[in-house]
Amino acid sequence: MNFSSFSIRNPVPAILLFAMLTVGGLMAFGQLKVQNFPDMDLPTISITATLDGAAPAQLETEVARIIEDNLASISLLDHITTTISDGLVSIKVSFTLEKDSEEALNEVRNAVDSVKADLPAQMNTPSVTKVTLQSAPLVTYSVSSTKLDATELSWFIDNDMTKALLTVKGVGQVSRMGGIDREIHIDLRPETMASLGLTAATVSSQLRTVQADTSGGYGEIGGTRQTVRTLGAVSGVEALKALRIPLPNGNQIGLDEVGTITDSHARPTSLAFLDGKPVTAVEIKRSNGFSDTGVAKDVATKMKEFATAHPEVTIEEAYSTVGPVIDNYDGSMHMLYEGAILAVVVVWLFLRDWRATLLSAVALPLSVIPTFLVMYLFGFSLNIITLLALSLVVGILVDDAIVEIENIARHLRMGKKPLDAAMEAANEIGLAVIATTFTLVAVFLPTAFMSGIPGLLFRQFGITAAVAVLASLVVARLLTPMMAAYFMTPQDHEEKDGILMRAYMALAKAALTYRKTTVLVTCVVVALSIAAIPFLKSGFIPVADDSRTQVTLTLQPGSAIEQTRVVAEQASDIISRIPEVSHVFAAVGTASSGGGPDATTMANVATATLVVVLKPISQRERKQVLVEGDIRDLLSALPGTRVAVGGGGNGTRLEVTLASDDAPMLETVVGQLEEQLRSLSGIGAVTSTASRQAPEIQITPDFEKAATLGVTTGTLAEAVRVATNGDYASSLAKLNLPQRQIPIVVRYAADSRMSLDHIKALRVSGAWGSVELGTIADVRIGGSPSQIDRIDRMRNVTVSVELNGRILGDVYAEAQNLPALANLAPGVFLVEQGELQLSSDMLTGFATAMAIGIFCIYAVLVLLFHDFLQPFTILMALPLAIGGALMPLIMTDMSFSMSAVIGLLMLMGIVTKNSILLVEYAIVSRQNGMARIEALIDACHKRARPIVMTTVAMAAGMLPVALSLTGGDSSFRQPMAIVVIGGVITSTILSLVVIPVIFTFVDDLHQALRWRKHDPAAAV
C-alpha cells in the first residue's frame, strides 16, 4: 500500500494522527523528569555491621572475611567492596546489570543471615539494604539560631525539619552535619569506685536493670482482663540523681554517691562551617526515579514554608548540585532550538521558497514532540544524553523532509501540478527514505544493549534517537507529501545549475573517468585516518566545569576533631580569597570521595571535606581546572595534611587500584607506585588510601595472674570499654521523654582517663572482688591500621592521581609503563574500577554495538535492494568519515570519550544515509534503462543538493556547540559536535565523489559473477 498516495487523497486521518501524537507528546513533556545524567539503577546491595570500639584489624577477621566468603558464591557478582573503620564494617555488593535487584537483595540477605552465628555475640544484627538513593547530595542547607542552643537546634533539625522534608516527594534521606546529640552523663569517681570495689560495667548493668519500663503478664481484676506493665524508669535528671541501685554484694547505693550526673551531650563527631561561620547543616539526597530540578524546587518551597513557620531559626542554602543540571538542560534545549532554526534557514537558503521552508519547519516539531511520549512511556528523563540524542537527530529529521520537499520541488519545476508532483515525487523517493530511516535505526538500537553503566546511558540515547527518526519517517511519508500537494504552488521554469553544481559535476565525471586514481587517493586518505587512531586519547567523560569542586583534608590518624577544625578553617580562609570562589562549605568529620555511582562518604574526625562553590561560568574567565590548580598550590603549605582537590567521577582523577592477600607486599608496591607516579609531568597531587597507623592503647593480659584472680579477657575488656567510653549503644539505659529517649552513659570522669596510669588504675571484677587492671595486664601505646579497604576478598589500596586538566587515558598509559605497574610483584593484582572500568566497558561495548550496527545496516539494505553486493557500496562510506571525525579531536587535544562515541554513532547513520540517496537513485535509473555512467551522473546531479543541504544543516546546528556558545558547561557536548561537524563535512565531500566510483567496481564484480554463472566454461 502506498501510504503517501493514500495520505494525499485522504488527508484527514494523517492530520488526526499527528494532532493526537502532538497533544500526547506535549502532555508527556510536562511530566518528564529533568536530570543531569540518567539514574544509575544498578543492582547494588549495602551491608552495614557495627561493633562499638572494635579495631579495623579485629573486624576484618571476625566480621568482614566471614561475610565476604559467604557472598562469593552468589551468581552474576561484579565486585565485593569492603571498607573497615573503627567499629564499622561497610560492604558494597555490586552485580552485573542482568541481575534482578530484588533477587540480589534476597540472596545477599540470606547469605548474611546464614553466618550470624559466626559473628561476635555483642554485634548488632547487620543491616542489608538495596541502594535506592543518589550518592551525591541534591542540596545542602545551613541552619543557625540565636534562640536555640546547639543541643536544642540539633533536635529541632532531627525532629521537626526532617519530618517536614521527608514529606516532599522524591526526598530519600535527610542528614544532619554538625550539631550535638543530647546525653545524660554519669561520670564516676575512681576513688569512690575503688573503695566500694565496683567497676563501671557493674554500675552500668545495674542501672540498665533498674531504669526500665517493662511489660508482661495479665490480670483479671473485676471480671475484666488487664495487661501488666512495670514502670521503673524515672523521667528526669533530678530523679535519676536520687535513684538507688542494688550492688552485687547485697548493698545499695545512690547514683549521685558514686559519680556526677549531668544533662550533657555526646562528643561531637562532625562540625559544619559556611564561609568560616559555624552552622548546623542539613544534607538532602533524592531517591532514584525522581527529577533533580523537581525535587529541588519542592524542597525549596517546603523550606520557605518551614522558615516562615519557625522564625526562631535562620535557614540558608549552603550549596546545591541542581544549578549545573539546570545549566546543562538549558544549554541542551538551546542547542535543540538553534539546530532546528539553523536547519530551517539552510532549507530556505537552498530552495528560496517560503512554502517549502515552512513544510520543513513543520516536520521538525512533529517528529520531536511524539518522541517525548515514547520517552515518558519508557521511563526516560530529560537529561544530557536524551537531549543530545534529540539535538543530533534534528539535522536528520529535517533531512527526510528536505529529501521529500526537494524532490517535489524538482517535479514542480518540470511543470507538473502540485498534486501530481507530490504523488510522483513521494513514490520515487519512498524506497530511499525508508532505507535511510531503517539504517539509522539499525545504527542506534544496538547501543541500547551495551552492558555496564555505559549501557544504561546509551540505552536512553539509542531508543530516543531511533524513535525520533521513525517519527520523522512517518512525517515524511504521510504528512509532508500531503501538505505539499495542497500547499505548494506550480512552477513553470527549470532551475539552471549554479557554478558549484557545475564544478561538482565536472569533478564527478573526472572521478568516474579516472577510477583507479580516485580509489588510490581514497585509500591513502583512509590509511592516514586509521593511522591517526593511536594518537587519540581516551576517557569516559570529558572534564566537567560545574562551578563546584571539592577539597578533602586528611590529618594524621588519632587527630582530635578540634585539630581538624583548625586546619579546615585555615583552608577555607585561604580558598575564599581566590577571586573565582563564591562560597566555601566545610564539613569536618566526614570524608567524601569519588563521584557518580561510586561516590562514598565516611565518618572520620581526622578528615574534612570542603565544598568550594565557584562563580557561574559566565561570570569568570578561568575554567574550573585552573582554579583547582590554584587551590592545590595554596593548600600545599598546610603542615601534616593530605590534600585532595576534585571530587572525582567527572574526568578529574585517575584511580589505580591494587589488591593482594599479602598486606606488607601490597604496601611496598603502593609506596613504589606513588613515588614513580609523582614523576609524571603535568599532574596534580598523588595520594593513596594506604592506611596510616592509628595510635591505640594495647592491653595484654597476664593470663596466669588473671586466672589466679578469676579475671577473664572478656571481663577485662568490658570493664575497660565501659569505663572509658560507656557501654554499647544498644545496652545503655535510657531516659524516656515524650518524643524520644536520651541515652544514659556511665563511665569514668574525663580527668580520670587522661594517662596510662589512669587506665592501669581501672578496676576489673574478679572471683574474689575487683582488682586493678595494671596488676594483671601490661598497658602500653601501640598502633594499628586506621582503616582497611578490601575488594573481592583481598586487601586493596587505591592510588589517586589528580589529572590537573590532562586526559585520563593519556595519564593511565604513562602510568602503565612505570616499573611498579609494568612488573607487578607476584600476588599483587591490578583491579579496574571507577572511570577506568567504565571507559574500558564503554569502548568494548561500543565496538560490539558498532559491529552489530554495521551488520544490521547491511541486512536492511539487502532486504530493501534485493542485492547482496551493492550494499557494500553504501557501507564503504563509513571509513571515509573516520579522518574527518577523529582528526579534529586530535587537533583540539580532546579525548575519545562518551560524547565523542555518541557523535561517531550519529555520523555512521548520516554518511550511510547520504550514500543510500546516491546509490538508490542510480539503481532505479538503471532499472529504467539508463546506462551505468549516465545513471550515476544523473544520481549525482539529482541527489547532490539534498545531501549538501543535510550536511550544511547538521554542521550549522552543531556549530554553536563546537564553539561553546550554547551557555552552561559545554564540556560534554563539545567533543560530540566537533566529531559530527568534521566527519559529516569530510564524508559528504568524499562520498559525493568516491561512492559513484565504488559503485562501478562493485557492479563490475557483480557482472563478472553473473558471467561466470551463465558461462560454465569460463569457470574451468
TORDRENFI-929136 format. One record per residue (C-alpha): x, y, z. Coordinates in steps of 0.02 Angstrom, whole numbers, plus 50000, padded with zeros to 5 digits. Layout:
XYZ;...
This chain:
500005000050000;500685017349953;500415027050114;500945043650036;499645042449898;498325037250024;498755052050135;498695064149988;496965057749936;496345056350118;497195069850223;496035068850375;496745052750454;498535059350446;498015075950521;497085067450664;498535055450696;499795069350716;498595080050816;498435066050943;500295062350944;500695080850968;499475082951112;500095066951194;501905072251170;501625089351245;500745081851396;502165069251418;503475083051404;502715091651555;502865075351655;504655070951606;505955071951744;507435083651722;509095076051773;510935078251733;511255060051688;510025045551691;509845036651858;511105022751878;509875009951947;511214996751969;510894980952069;511944986052218;511664979752395;512404987952550;512854978452709;513244987952869;513874979653028;514354989153186;515274984453344;515684999653452;517535002153483;518134987053384;519764989653289;519784987753098;521014973053106;519854963853226;518314967353120;519204961352963;519504944253039;517924942053142;516644950153027;517184955552852;518044939552795;516624928652859;515284938452767;516314940452607;516684921852595;514834917952604;514404930852471;515674924352344;514554910452279;513114921952228;512854922252039;513174937251924;514284945652054;515324960351993;516314966552144;516284964952333;516984981252403;517294982552590;517814997252698;518254993852880;518485008053003;518395009653192;516844999953245;516094999053071;516094986852925;515314993252764;515154980852620;514504985652448;513994970852339;513794975752157;513084964552021;513024964751832;511534973051751;510754956351711;510434953051896;508704957251962;508914969252107;507584961052217;508354943952187;510064951052230;509374958552392;508604942052446;510164931952405;511314943952498;510144944552647;510074925552654;511974924552643;512184936652789;510844928152894;511704911252873;513304917452957;512524926953103;513044913253223;514864915553172;514894934253206;515324941953376;513904939953500;513964958353551;513734964353371;512074971453315;511214961953175;512004967853010;510824978252904;510594973352721;509804986352608;509624989852423;510435006052367;508985017252311;509745034352343;510825045652237;512575045452309;512835064252296;511765076452397;510495086352298;510535101852407;511305106552574;510615119952691;511415128652839;510345131452993;510765143253136;509835151253280;510105164453413;508705157453521;509085138853523;510685131453594;511665118253498;510765103553577;509025110753551;509425115753371;510065098353333;508475090353399;507425103353307;508275098053144;508165079453181;506345080153228;505395094953155;506395098952999;506725080952948;504875076452965;504395091252856;505685087352721;505285068852711;503515073352660;504215080352497;504005067652359;505695061452300;506695065552457;507535049452509;508655054652652;508915069752766;510565070152862;511245082352989;513055088052990;513695097053142;512705099753299;512715088653453;511635074753524;510945075853700;511575063053826;511455060354013;513205057854084;513615048654244;515455052454273;516075040254404;517345044954537;518795032554538;519135034254724;517345030254772;517275015754650;518895008554718;518315009954898;516705000854856;517574987954745;516444992454599;516784993354413;515975004854286;515254989554198;514374984154358;513575001254385;513045002254202;512244984954200;511354987554367;510685004454309;510024996354149;509044983554250;508304996954365;507985011254242;506735002254132;504895000654096;504454982554058;502854973954008;502244956454038;500844946654117;498964948754126;497734952254266;495884947854284;495264960254412;493444964854424;492964952354291;493984960954155;495694957354081;497154969254102;498944969654041;500314971654171;501704984554149;503114988254270;503565006854272;505325007954340;506055021754231;506245039254301;505935053854184;507145067454239;508945070754290;508485075354468;507525059254491;508995049954417;510165057554545;509065050954685;508945033654608;509715019654711;510365003854632;510724986854712;512514980654717;513104962754688;513594960954872;511804964454927;512064982754973;511324997754885;511965014754837;511325030954761;511975035654590;512475053054648;513585044954781;514725036654652;514775049954517;514225066654448;512605066354347;512385079754213;511215083254069;512555084953936;512905080053756;513885066953660;515615070353591;515395080053428;515865069153280;515535082153145;515585100953127;514965112152987;515525129452930;514875140852794;516115154152740;517015152152906;515455153653016;514925138453121;513235131653069;512245115753079;511975108652905;510585098352830;511035087252682;509625081052569;509765066452448;508445061652323;507795044252285;508085036152117;506755039151986;506385057352027;506825073651944;508315083552009;507505100251972;505765094852026;506325088352196;507465103452224;506035115252183;504845106252301;506175106052438;506465124752417;504595127852431;504455117052586;505965125652664;505205142652632;503585137352716;504555129552860;505615145152886;504045155952890;503265144753021;504865144453128;505585162053136;506745156753279;507935148653154;508865155653003;508945144052852;510135147352708;510615136852557;512445131752575;512655123752404;511665114152276;512045101952136;510505107452041;511245123151963;512365113751841;510905102251799;509825117251751;511265125051654;511545108851557;509675107151524;509555124951462;511115122751356;510445106751279;508755114551244;509595129751165;510605117951057;508985109451005;508135125950963;509645133150874;509905117350774;508095117450718;508135135950670;509775134450576;509155118950485;507615128350427;508685143150374;509775131550271;508235124650184;507685142250137;509415147050076;509445132149959;507635131849899;507205150449914;505385145249932;504475150250090;503145137050065;504425123050053;505355130350201;503775130750305;503435112450266;505185107950326;504945118250484;503305109350522;504145092450506;505355095850649;504165098050797;503005084550729;504465072250737;505185077850905;503595080251007;502925062350985;504635056251043;504285063951214;502775052551230;503835036951199;505165043351320;503845045251454;503165027751423;504925020451435;505255029851598;506645040751525;507065058251584;507615074451503;509465072651534;511055076951443;511015060251349;509225060751284;509315079351243;510935076151147;510045062551050;508635074351003;509845088450961;510865077150850;509395069950755;508705087250716;509765087650558;509175070150513;507355074250550;507375089050433;508355078450309;506865067150274;505795082450243;507165090350138;507295075050026;505415074150003;505165092849975;506675095049863;506075080649755;504315087749748;505025104949704;506035097049563;504465089049493;503545105649508;504915113949406;504515101349269;502815109749254;501795096749347;500305101049456;500635100649645;499525085249673;500355075349534;502095081549581;501835076349764;501215058949721;502555055349591;503975062649693;503435053549852;503315037149757;505005039949677;505935043949838;504965031949951;506195017449949;507685028749984;506825037150132;506295020550207;508025013150181;508915027950261;507755027950411;507925009450447;509815010050429;509825024050559;508765013250673;509994999050642;511395010550700;510545017150856;509635002250929;511144990750960;511835003751080;510335000551192;511024983151227;512764988351285;513244981451455;513754990151616;513465008151662;513845013951483;512405002751430;511225011651549;511695028251471;511695022651289;510025013751309;509155030451328;510175037851186;509855023551064;507985021851094;507675040651094;508615043250931;507805027950849;506045033550897;506375051150833;506965045350661;505495033250650;504345047850688;505205057950552;504895043550430;503035044050471;503025062950446;503985061550282;502845048050211;501155053950274;501175072450313;502495080950205;501845074650034;500045078250086;500435096050141;501495099049986;500095093149873;498885106149943;500085119949996;501445121649863;501145130849701;501605125449523;503195132049443;503435133449256;505315135149243;506765122949262;508105129449379;509825130549299;511375123449382;512455135649479;514335136749472;514565124849619;513465111649541;514375113049375;516055111449463;515465096249560;514785087749403;516465090249317;517345082649468;516145067849474;516405064349288;518295065449308;518245053249454;517225040849353;518435042849209;519985040049316;519285026849431;520915018949489;521695035649533;520145040249632;520205023949728;522065025849760;521855043449831;520395037149936;521435022750006;522805034950055;521555046150144;520785031350237;522505024550283;523035041450354;521405042050452;521695024950526;523495029550566;522855043950671;521915032250789;523425028550903;523595047250934;521845047951011;521685050051198;520315040351285;519225043751436;517475040351499;516795057951509;517665074651475;518255085451619;516725094851678;516575112751739;515055112551852;515575127951953;515885117252106;517365107352167;517835097652322;519355097552435;519695083152555;520875086152701;521575071352796;522585073252956;523605060353048;522545046153122;522145049653302;521925068353274;520525076153376;519075084653291;519675101453357;521325099253267;520395095153107;519295110453132;520795121953144;521545115252981;519845116052893;519605134252945;521345138552882;520995130152716;519285138652700;520065155552732;521425152652601;520195146452469;518935160452498;520245173252443;520285166152265;519285178452155;518275164852068;517655157252232;515895161752289;515635151152446;516575137952546;515605124952645;516635114352764;516055097852840;517305092452975;517215074253023;516695067552853;517715061852704;516875061752533;517705053552384;517275048652207;515845054452101;514345047552012;513825029952063;515485026852151;515375041652271;515635037452454;515555046952618;516415040752775;516375047452953;518105051253021;518545065253141;520285066553063;519575071852894;518625086652825;517755089552659;517665107152587;516395110552451;517005125552352;515635134552255;516315144552109;515525159052019;514475154151867;515445150751707;514785166651628;515495177151771;517295170651770;518645169751640;519605154651706;519005136851694;518705126151847;520265115551818;521365131151830;520535136551992;520805119052061;522645120752018;522715136852121;521855128252267;523075113852258;524585125452259;523935136352401;523465121852515;525135113052492;525785123852635;524625115652764;525765105352880;525415086952911;523885086552799;523465076352646;522555087352520;521505080252378;520685092552258;519235087452146;517785076052182;518235062752053;516965054151942;516985068151814;518615065351722;519705074451850;520575059951934;521435043651888;521205029852016;522335014452009;521795000352124;522994986552177;522434971452277;523324957152365;523184944852508;524954949452560;524714965952652;526574970052678;526974966752494;525474977352442;526084992052547;527824990552470;527174990552292;525995005152327;527415015252402;528465012352246;527005016552131;526625032852223;528425038352209;528505034252023;526825042451983;527445058752055;528745059051916;527395060851782;527305078351709;525805089851719;524845080651855;524235086552024;524375078052193;524625059252209;523775051552361;523275034152415;522075025452531;523525016152611;523065016652793;524225025352912;524435018153086;523195024853212;523795025853393;522935013853513;523115008353693;523534989853691;523124979153844;523954962053854;523314951154000;524494941254110;523494925254093;524244916754246;523864931154363;522174934154285;521684915954304;522254915954485;521124930754523;519674924054419;519774937554285;519374933054105;519884942653949;518064946453911;517764953654085;519344963954073;518874971053901;517114975153957;517724984254112;518934994954011;517684998453874;516295004253990;517485014254100;518235024053955;516805025553831;515215018553905;514265002753861;513694997653687;512355009353621;511054995453620;511444991253802;511345008853876;509975013653997;508805026953927;507905042053997;506155042153923;505495058653859;503825061653770;504575060953593;506235052253615;507425042653727;509035050353794;510465038053821;511245037353994;513125034853978;514055027954129;515945029854126;517385037154224;517585055954230;518635063254088;520065068254203;520185050254262;520635042854092;521945055054031;523525044554053;524125026554051;524215026954242;522355031154247;522005016454132;523055004754238;522085010154392;520395004754321;519504991354424;519114974354348;517924961754427;518674945354482;518114929854575;518624937454744;518204955754714;518874969054598;520714971554558;521714984954471;521994982554286;523854986054299;524124971254416;523514958254290;523934965954121;525264975654025;524614992553963;525585001853827;525395013053675;525395004053506;524695006153333;523544997653206;522805002053036;521555016253049;520565009452900;520614993652796;519964992952617;519584976552530;518974971752358;518454954452301;519064946752466;520804954452457;521554969752537;521684984152416;522435001452405;521865014652280;523145027252219;522315043352158;523135055052033;522385072252008;522405074651820;522565093651828;521735095551657;522605080751574;521655066551489;521285050851591;521825038351457;523425048051422;523995047951603;523485029851627;524515024651475;526035033151551;525675025151721;525615007751644;527395010051580;528055013451755;529074998951828;527924996751977;526424993251863;527324985651715;528134972551827;526914969551968;527564959052111;526904941252124;525254940652216;524834958952181;523434962152055;522814977451961;520924979551979;520004990451855;518605000151936;517885017651933;518175027751774;519485015551709;518225001451710;516855012551639;517985018451498;518515000551458;516704994451461;516165008851350;517485005551216;517144986851218;515264989451211;515445002551076;516484990950967;515184977250986;513734989250952;514664996050801;514904978650729;513094973950760;512524990550687;513524988050527;512834970550506;511064976950535;511324990750406;511914977850281;510434966450319;509184980750298;509974986050133;509964968150066;508124966550108;507684983250027;508784981949871;508684962949847;510544962849815;511994956049918;513374966149834;512784984049809;512514986949998;514414985850012;514495001649906;513475010650037;514505003650182;516105010050101;515555027450155;515915023150337;517825023150330;517765039450231;517115048450385;518455042250507;519765055250467;518575069950475;517875063750640;519495059550731;520725072550667;519785087250747;519865078150916;521745076250899;521975094250842;520935101150988;521755089251114;520085081651165;519825063751220;518835050051134;517515049751271;515695045351285;515125061251196;516325057751051;515635039951040;513875047151028;514445058750888;515275044350794;513705033850807;512685048050736;513975050150598;513785031950547;511945034850514;512195051250421;513535045250299;512575029250265;511025039550229;511925050450103;512615035250013;510895027250004;510185042549919;511515041349782;511515022549757;509635020349763;509355033449628;510695025649516;509925008349536;508185014649493;508855024249342;509735008749276;508154998549300;507285011549191;508525008049051;509865021249080;511705016849055;512795014649209;513855030449193;512375040849142;511355034149287;512755038449409;512985055849338;511105058749347;511075052449527;512475064249573;511545078549491;509855074849568;510445069849744;511895081849773;510835096249832;509805086849965;511425078550027;512325095150040;510805103150120;510785089550252;512645091650284;512565110450299;511015109450410;511865096850526;513515106450532;512645123150560;511615115850702;513185109050788;514245124650762;513645134250917;514035118951024;515765116650948;516135134950985;515405133651163;514075146751126;512585137251198;512845142751379;513235132451533;514585119151534;514845113051357;516245100951400;515155085651369;514305092051212;515815099951127;516785084051077;515195076851003;514905092450898;516705092650837;516595074350785;514955076950693;515485092850602;517175086050547;516505069050499;514955074750406;515885087750302;517305075950257;516185061050221;515005071450115;516395078350006;517185061249984;515535051749966;514895062649826;516475058749727;517025041549786;515385031949809;514935032549621;516675025649581;516505011549709;514785007949636;515595004349467;516874992249542;515534982849639;514464982449482;515944975549384;516134961749513;514274958349503;514354957049313;515874945549322;514994933749442;513444933449332;514524930049179;515404915449263;513724908749318;513004908949141;514624902949058;515174887049146;516654885049029;517404901149096;517434894049271;518534879349219;
